[in-house]
Amino acid sequence: MEETQPLGHRGRSRLVVPSRSDVLLRNFTEVIGGPLGRRSEPGIVSPGLFTVERVLVLLTVISAFVGILVKGYCRVNGWESPAQFYATCYSDFPDLFRNRGLADGAFPVLGSQFEYPVVTALVAGLTAWLVPGSGVTEGRVLAYFDVNAALLACALIVTVLATARTSERRPWDSALVALAPGIILAGTINWDLWTVCLVAVGMYFFARQRLVPAGVLIGVAAATNVYPLLLLAGIALLGVRTGRIRPLMVTGGSAAAAWMGVNLPFAAANFSGWAYYFQFAAGRDAGYGSPWFAYNLVAERLRWPGLGPEGVDVLSPALFAVLCVAIAVMALSAPRRPRLAQLVFLLVAAFILTGKAYSPQFVVWLVPLLALARPRWRDFLVWQGVESLHWAAVWMYLGQVTSSGSSQHNLDMPYYVLAVVAHMFAVAYLMVRVTWDIYDPRYDPIRRHHLDDPHGGPFDGAPDRLTWRLGSPAVASRRRKDLFHA
C-alpha cells in the first residue's frame, strides 16, 4: 500500500489515511469524491488551517456539546426520579452534590464519607468550591453539573490529542475517541473521563520512553480508579517476553510513589474516611449491568438458586484470574509479541466482564484502548451501537425498579437481561478480534502497515527472550541482551 511507505521528506513520513486503509470509511467517502488520491502526501504536504489535531479538537467539542444536549431535560427540569431515568439524563453529580455534604462545604474524605478514591474526591470537592452561594438549590445543583461537564470536556480533548500522538502515523484513529457514542452518552455520568485522560497521557509518555512521567500518571490514575493498574500488568507481560524488566521497574516504581504521595496525606488526616472507599468496594453486592446481577434476576424468575454476596466475591475475582492467566499464556505463546495496547485492552475488557458491577460509564474506559488496539470503524460502531442500547435499557429498568415509575415507560426484566448479555457478547467479540490479530498479524490494522508496536515504547522492535510454545513441555529461552537492558 503506497500510502503507508515512509518517505524521506524533511524527516517526516506519510500518515496512514483511514479512507484508504478502512473499507467502511472508503465507502462513506464516495459522497465527497472518494478516498484520498494516491499522489497526495498526508503528513508531508501542509494542510493549512485544518491540521489533524485541530480537526480532532473540533470534533471533540461537537461531541461534548451533544453530550450536554443529551442531559437537556434534566438541566431544565432538575434531576428528580423517575424522570431523570426515563429522560436518560441521569448523572451522579447532582445526587452527590446534594447528599454528600458538597453543597454545605464538606470536603470529601476529609469531612465526609465518599465512595470514590482520593483524586476523584479532590475533583469533587474543588469543583464544589467553584459553585457560588451556599446550600442545596436547583441553581447550584445545575452549576455543579455544568462546571464538571465543562472540565470533563477539557479532559476529553486532552485524551483525544494524547491518543492521536501515541498513534504516531495513525492520528486519525483518535477520531474513534472524539466521536464515540459511548462517551457522548455516558461521559458526564461520573468522573471516569479523568481516569481515561490520565491513562491516555501516561500511555503517550510510555510510548515516548519517558518512563518516570508515565509511571507518575498511571499512579495518579490508579488513585482515581483501580483499572489503570492493568497497564502495569501489560508492561510486565511484555517485560517477561522480551527480558526487558527495567521499564516495569521504573514505571511501576514511579506509579507506586505517585499513588502513595496522593493517598498518604488523606489517610493520615482521616483514615476512616480514606478507607471508606475500599470498604465500600469490597462490601458491595452484585451491581447493575454485571453478569452476576443478571443471573440473579433470571434465577429469581425461574426459581433457581441465586448468588449471594459471598458467592459473587469468590466467583468474580476467580473468573477474572482465569482470564488473566489465559491472556498471559497468549502473551508468551503467540508467534509474534503482542502489542502493549492489545494486552491492556484485553485485560481491562476482562476486568469489565467479570466485575461485580458494570456501570454505563465504564464504556469510556475501553474506547481509547480500542482506538490503539484495533482501530476498525465497523467493529467499533457495532460495539458502540450495542453499548448505546444497553445504556438506554439501564435507565428504563432503573425507572421501574428504583422509582416505581409508570408502566408504559418501564422495561421488563427479560429485555434488560438481554441488553446486558448483548453488551457482554459485544465486548467478548472485540476480545476475540484482538486475539485473532495477535495470532495472525496480517489482520492487525497497525502491523499490516509495516509497524511493530508504536505504542510500546521500549518494547517497540524488541526481540524475544522468553517464549512458550503451546504443546511443548519446555519453555523456549533465547539468549538475547542483558535482562535489565532498557
N, C-alpha and C positions, 0 to 999 in steps of 0.2 A: 504494500500500500504506500503510494508515493507520499501521502501527507504525513506519514509517521517517521520518515527518514530524517535524521539530523542534518542540518546544513551548517556551514561554517561562517555565516554572515555575522561578523562582529561578536562571535562567541555565543550567539543565540541560536535556538533551534525552533523549528516549527511546532505549533501547538497541535494536539490531536483535536480534530473538528468533529463534534457529535453528529452533524448532518452527513458526514461521510462514514463514520465508524458505527453508527447506530441505525439499524434498519428502520425502526419505528420513527425516529426523528427525520430520517431521509424522506419518508413518505409524507410527513407533515410539511416539509419544506416545498412541496410541489406547488402549493398555492402562492408562494412568493418567488417562484422561478427556479426551484430545485436546489439541491445541495451546493455547497461552495465549490467553485471550479478548481480544476487540477492545477492551474497556473497561479493561483493565489498563494500567498505565503503567510498564513497566520502566525504571529509571533515574530515575523520579520518586517512586514510592511506595517507602518504606523496606522492604527485605526482612527486616529484623530481624537475627538472628544469622547467617543463611546469605546473606551477600553473595556476589557473583560471585567475587571473589578468594579468599574463604575456601573456597568450594566447589572452585575450581580447585586450591588448595593441597591440599585433602583428596584429590582425585582423583590428584594427582601423587604424594602419599605412598603411596597404594594401589598405583599403578603401580610405584613404586620398590621396594616390598615384594615385589610379584610378580616383578620383575626379579631380586631376591635369591633368591627361591624357585627360579627357573629354574636358578640356579647351585648348587642344594642338593646335588646328588650330589657335586660336587667339593668343596664346603665340608665334607662329611662324610668323603669318601674320599680327598681330595687331588687335585691337578691333575697327573695322570700320563697319558701316552699309551699306548694309543689310547683309553682310557676317557673322557678329557675331550672327545674329539671325538664319540664315539658317544652320550655323555650330553648333548651340545650345551651344555656349560658351560665351554668354553674362555675364558680371559682372559689378556691379556698381563701382568697384574700379577704373578702368581706366577712366571712364567718370567723376567721382567726382575729381579725381586727376588732370585732365586737366581743368575742368570747374568750380571748386570751389576755386581756388587760392592755392590749396595744393602744386602744383608744384612750385609756386612762393614764398612759405614760409608763406603764410597767415594761421593763426591758426583758425580752425572752431569755430564759435560762437563768439570768441573774436575779430577776424579780418575779418570775412566774414560770410554771412548768410549761415546757414546749416540746412537742413530739417530733422535732426536727433537729439535725445536727447543728453545731455551733455557727458555722459560716452562714447557713440559712437563717439561723436566729439573728445573726448580725444584720443581714439584709432586711429581715422583717422588722427589727427594732429601729434601724436607721431610717427606713422609708416611712415608718410611723411618725418619726420626729419631723419629717418634711411636710406633714399634713397640718395646716394651720387650724387653730381652735382647740377645743377640748371636749371630751365626752363622745358618746355614740350618737351621731346624727347621720341622716341619709347623705348629706353633702360631704361629710368627712369620709364615710364609707366609700363613696364614689371617688373621692380624691385619692384615697389609699389605693384603690384598684388602678386608677389611671397612672399614678406615679410608678407603680410596679410594672404595669404594662409597657410604659414608655422605656423603662430601664431594661426590661426583657427584650424589647425591640433592638436596643443597642447591643445587648449580649448576642442576639441572633445575627446581627450584622458582623460582629467580630467572629462568630462561629463560621459564617459563610466565607469570609475572607481567609480565615485560618485554614479551612478545608481546601479552598482554591489554591493557596500557596503550598500546602502539603502535597497537592496533586501534581505539582511541577508542570509538566507539559499537558496536563489534562485539567486546567482550571474550570472549564465549563461543567465538569462533573459536580461542582458545588451548586449548580442550579437545582439539583435534586433537593438540596437543603433549603435553598431560597424559596422554592415553590412547593414544598412538601405540604400536602393537605393535612397530614397528621399534626404538623407544627402549627398550621393556621388554626385548626380546631382546638388543639389541646395545649398550645404554648402558654396560655395565660391562666391555666387551671392552677398552677403551682409555680414554685421557683426552680423547677428542674432544668430550665434552659441555662441557668447559671452554671450548673454542673456540666452540661453539654458544652458550654463555651470554654470552661477551664480545661476540659478533656481535649477539645479540638486544638486549643493553643498549645497544650502540653504535647500533643502528637506532632504538631508543627515543629516545635523545638527539638523533639526527639529525631524527627526526620532530618533536621539540620545538624544532628550530632551535638547539640547543646544540651548535654545530659543533666546538668545541675538545674537550670531553669525548668526543664521538662519535669524533673522529679518534684520540684517545688510546686508546680502547678497541679501535678497529679495528687500530691499530698493535700493541698488545699481543696481540690475537687473531692477527695475522699472525706473531707470534713463537711461536705455538703450532701454526700450520698455515698453509699458503700460500693457501688458498681465500678467506679474508676480503678479500684484495686485490681480488677481483672486485666487492666492494661499491663500491670506488672507481671501477671501470670503469663500473658502472651510473650512478653520480653524474656521471661525465664525459660519458656519452651524453646525459643529461638537461640537463647544463650546455650542451652544444653546441646542443641543440634550443631551449632557452629563452634562450640567451645569458647565462645567469647562471653565470659562471665562478667567482665568489668562493666558493660552497660547496665546490667542488672544491679550490680553493687552500687554504682554511682547514682543511678536513677532511683533505686529503691531506698538507698540511704537518705537522699535528699527529700524523697517523699515522706519518709518516716519523721525526719527532722521538722519538716513543714507541718505535718499533721500534729505532732506534739506541740510545736510552737503555737499553733492556733488553739488547741484543746486545753493545754495545761493551765493557762490563766483562768479559764472558765471553771475547770474542775477545782482549782484552788479557791476560787471566790465562792462557789456554791456547788458543792459536789453532788448533792441530791438533785438539783436542777439540771446539772450536766449529765448525770447518769439516767435521767428520766427517759431520754430518747432511746437508750439501749434497752431499758426495761420495757418500754412500750413496744419496741420492735420484736423483742423476744417473746412477749406475752400475748401478742395479738392473735386472734383467731384467723382462720382462712378468710381472705377478703374477696370483695367483688372482683370478677374477672379472672380469678385463679381457677385452675382445673379442680382443685380441692373443693372450692365453693360450688362450682357447677356440679360436681359429683354429688355433693350433699343435697342439692336441690332435687336431682333426679332420684337419689336414694329415698328421700322423703316421700316423693310422689309414688314410687314403686314399692315402698316399704322394705327397702334393702337396709342393711346395717350402714350407718353413717360413719364419718370420720370425725373423731373428737380432736380437740386441740393437741393432745399428746400424740395422736397418730400423725397429724399433719406436721408436727415438729420433728418427727422421725423421717417421714416419707419425703418431705420437701428437700432437706439437705442431702438425704441419701441419693435421691434421683439426680440432683444436681452434681453430686460427686461422681456418679456413674457417667454422666455426660462429659464431665471434665476429664475423666480417665480416657474416655473414647477420643476426645479431642487431642489429648496428649499423645495417645498412640498414633493417631493420624499425623500429628506434627512431626513425629520421629520416623514414621514409616513411609510417608509419601515419597514418590520417586524424586520430586524436587521440593526444596524447602518452601513451606508456605510463607505467604507474605504476612507481615505483622497485622495489617488491618483485617485480613481474613480470620486470623486466630482470635483477635479481640472481638470481632463481630460474633463469631461462633460462641465464645464464652459468655458474652453479655446476653445473647439470644437464649442460651441455655439457662442462664440465671432468671430471665424473664419467664420462660416457660414453666419452670419448676418452683417459682417463688410462692410465698404464702398469699400474695395479693398481686393483682395486675391493675393498677390504676390507669385510667385512659391516657394520662400524660406520660406514661412510661414509653410510649411510642417514640417520643422525641430522642430518647437515648440512642436508638438504633439508626436513625436517619443519616447522621453524618458518617457513621461507621459503614453503612451500606454504600454510601457515595464513594468511599475509599475501597471497600472490599469488592463490590460488584456493581459498577455504575451502568446498569442497563435499565432504560426507561420503561420497557414493557413490564418486566418483573416488578419494578418499583411502583408503577401505577396500579397494578393489580393488587399488590400488598396494601398500598395506601387506601385503595377502594374498600378492601375488606376491613381495614382498621377504622375507616370512617363509619361503616355500618355498625361495627362494634361500639364505637364512641356514641352513636345515637341510641343503640339498644341499652347501653348502661343507664342513660338518663331516663328513658322511658320506663325501665324496670325500677329504678330508684324512686320515680314518681309514684309508683304503685306501692312499693314496699315501705318506704320511709314516710310517706306523706298522705297515704290513703286518698290519692287523687281520683279524679273522675274516671270511670271505667273506659270511656271512649278514647282516652289518651294513653291508657296503660298498655304495656307489652307483657304478654303472658310468659310464664316461666319457660316453656319449651323453646320459644323463639329467642329468648335471652341466652339460654344454654347453647343453642345453635350458633348464635353470634360469637360466643366465647370459643366454641370449637372451631369455627371458621377462622378466627384470629390465630388460634394455635396452629392450625394447618398452614396458614399463610406464612407464619414465621418459620415453621418447620420446613416448608418448601424452600424458602430462601437459604436456610442452613444446608439443605441438600444441594442446591445450586452452587453455593460457595465451596462445599466439599468436593463437588464434581470438578470445579475449576482447579482445585488444589491437586487432585489426582490426574487431571488432564489439562495442563496449562494452555492448550490450544483454544479452550473455551474461556480463558481468563481475559476479560477486556483490557487488563493492564499489560500482561505479559505477551499478549499477541501483538503488541506494538513495540517489541524489542526492548522492553524494560524488565528489570528484575524485581526490586522492591523499593520503589522511590519513597515509600513511607517508613521504611525500616531503619533508616539512619545507619548505625554501624553494621547492620546486618545486610545492607544492600550489596549484592555481589559476593557475599561471604561464602567460602567453601564449607562443605560439611565436615564435621569432625566425628560426630556420633550419630549413626542412623540404625534403625531397627527394621530389618526386612521381615514382613509377616510371613509365617511359615518356616522361618529359620530359627533353630533353637539358640543360636548365639547372636549377640549384638555385634554388628559390624562397626569396627572402630578404625578410623583413618588417622594417620599421623599428619597433622597439619601444623599450623603455627602454634605458638605457646598458648596455653589455656587462658591466660589473662591478657592476651593481645587485644587491643581495642579495635 
